[in-house]
Amino acid sequence: PRRPRASPCSAHRRQRRIDPRRREADRPRRPASTMPLNVCVYASASSRTSERFMQEGRRLGRLIAERGHTLINGGGKIGGMGALNDGCHAAGGRVVCVIHEMFVVDGVEFSEA
């Protein structure tokens, strides 16, 4: 009897089951951007932001600084925005805060920018 032909989807699944690292290793890597970018990130400004998000925010801010990019956000110093700003600033990066004057009254703006 004839063996049924494998569909492209099942063949792909079989290939991935054999060695999933092989496909990742064969994938061409893009060179890192050599031109500095202005990276705008929207994030929370809440004191109830989870620690996991705070850690990732600091990590993202650090990565933006290490690559020579400028971080742009709403200028908060608490929550996700504060974590991004802290991470970028601690790594020697540049932070640009875009904050309306009416919000610069409660002391929760990032003053290191």
C-alpha positions as CSV (number, residue, x, y, z in Angstrom):
1,P,0.0,0.0,0.0
2,R,1.0,3.6,-0.6
3,R,2.1,5.7,2.2
4,P,0.1,9.0,2.5
5,R,2.0,12.1,1.5
6,A,2.9,14.4,4.4
7,S,1.4,17.8,4.3
8,P,3.9,20.7,4.5
9,C,2.7,21.4,8.0
10,S,3.3,18.0,9.3
11,A,6.8,17.9,7.6
12,H,7.6,21.1,9.2
13,R,6.5,19.8,12.6
14,R,8.7,16.7,12.2
15,Q,11.7,18.8,11.3
16,R,11.3,21.0,14.4
17,R,10.9,17.9,16.6
18,I,14.2,16.6,15.3
19,D,16.3,19.5,16.5
20,P,14.6,22.9,17.2
21,R,18.0,24.5,17.7
22,R,19.1,23.8,14.2
23,R,16.6,26.1,12.7
24,E,17.6,28.9,15.1
25,A,21.3,28.5,14.3
26,D,20.7,28.5,10.5
27,R,18.7,31.7,10.7
28,P,20.7,34.7,9.5
29,R,21.3,37.3,12.2
30,R,20.6,40.9,11.4
31,P,23.4,43.4,12.2
32,A,22.7,45.7,15.1
33,S,21.6,49.1,14.1
34,T,24.6,51.4,13.8
35,M,22.5,54.6,13.6
36,P,21.2,55.9,17.0
37,L,17.4,55.8,17.2
38,N,14.9,57.7,19.3
39,V,12.9,55.0,20.9
40,C,9.5,56.0,22.3
41,V,8.1,53.6,24.9
42,Y,4.6,53.8,26.4
43,A,4.5,52.5,30.0
44,S,2.5,52.8,33.2
45,A,3.0,55.4,35.9
46,S,1.3,53.4,38.6
47,S,2.8,52.5,42.0
48,R,0.9,49.2,41.7
49,T,2.9,48.0,38.7
50,S,4.1,44.4,39.3
51,E,7.8,43.8,40.1
52,R,8.1,41.6,37.1
53,F,7.2,44.5,34.8
54,M,9.5,46.8,36.7
55,Q,12.5,44.4,36.2
56,E,11.7,44.2,32.5
57,G,11.3,47.9,32.3
58,R,14.8,48.5,33.8
59,R,16.2,45.8,31.5
60,L,14.7,47.5,28.4
61,G,15.9,50.9,29.5
62,R,19.4,49.5,30.0
63,L,19.4,47.8,26.6
64,I,18.3,51.0,24.9
65,A,21.2,52.9,26.5
66,E,23.8,50.2,25.8
67,R,22.9,50.4,22.1
68,G,23.3,54.2,22.0
69,H,19.7,55.0,21.5
70,T,17.6,57.7,23.2
71,L,14.6,56.8,25.3
72,I,11.6,59.0,25.0
73,N,8.5,58.6,27.2
74,G,6.1,60.5,29.4
75,G,8.6,61.3,32.1
76,G,7.1,59.5,35.2
77,K,9.4,58.4,37.9
78,I,7.2,55.6,39.2
79,G,5.8,52.5,37.6
80,G,6.9,51.2,34.2
81,M,8.0,54.6,33.1
82,G,10.1,55.1,36.1
83,A,11.7,51.7,35.7
84,L,12.6,52.4,32.0
85,N,14.0,55.8,32.9
86,D,16.1,54.4,35.9
87,G,17.5,51.6,33.7
88,C,18.4,53.8,30.9
89,H,19.9,56.5,33.1
90,A,21.9,54.0,35.2
91,A,23.4,52.6,32.0
92,G,24.5,56.1,30.9
93,G,21.8,56.6,28.4
94,R,19.9,59.7,27.4
95,V,16.2,60.1,28.5
96,V,13.9,62.6,27.0
97,C,10.7,63.2,29.0
98,V,7.6,64.6,27.3
99,I,5.4,65.7,30.1
100,H,2.7,68.4,30.2
101,E,3.3,71.2,32.6
102,M,0.1,70.5,34.5
103,F,1.5,67.1,35.6
104,V,4.7,68.7,37.0
105,V,3.1,69.5,40.3
106,D,3.1,66.3,42.3
107,G,6.8,65.4,42.2
108,V,6.4,62.2,40.2
109,E,8.3,63.4,37.2
110,F,11.6,62.0,36.3
111,S,14.1,64.7,37.1
112,E,17.3,63.1,35.8
113,A,16.4,63.8,32.1
